[in-house]
Amino acid sequence: MTNTTTRSYSRLTRQALNYLGALVRAGRIEKKMNMQELAERVGISRDMLYRIEKGDPRCEIGVVFELAAIVGVPLFEADAKAVQLRHQELSARLALMPKAVHSPRKDVVDDF
């Protein structure tokens, strides 16, 4: 028995996914790669590549990032050193934050 969950995504998320998929498609076409060649290079099916290019939110983010890197879509920075530096800065900031966020305790009403 499969567990299917229907999720709703915001308009911004849908637009961003469609845009990223279109960037991957444009990069693939500019590099003169057909869908089968790119899918084989990444190790996914042609159907998965089609879904990514159409903005399907259920695709693995690692695969999407790998596709973007192969076709030349810049996601964060132009080089790996800049990404590593930004990650180190963020890690230092996260180290100063609490490890967990707890819901505020409710006041006990003991007026009888």
Steps between C-alpha positions, in 0.01 A plus 500: 500500500653834398483809712415791275484846644359790306693816569418849392779735401496878501485692175856623557628144542323386183637794302853440630483130409371578152774761453776265618367225272499740206858604580609135500322441170654811341846399625455149359396636160785753495746216567332308215413203719187299448296382798629142483868609501457728801290249691761227448779734609322576828376144546127567490220406267392718212160528669664642817684760290172590328331548839787720625483717188124537555548611864376191685555569875532130585841458332811458714680825563843339463415384150370844407820664630714252307308567180537874551876464551544287188309734270657813650215650702652701788300435815696684769847610409724464199749267668522234769733708722241776531231248591729345761577843649128588522434163664771561760356843578153353542633216717664755732170687524306181567744407779383810689134410470309263728514133405122463513195722494231419753140613508429745780358344812140571575427680823339281758167636617464393863223735609237271649 
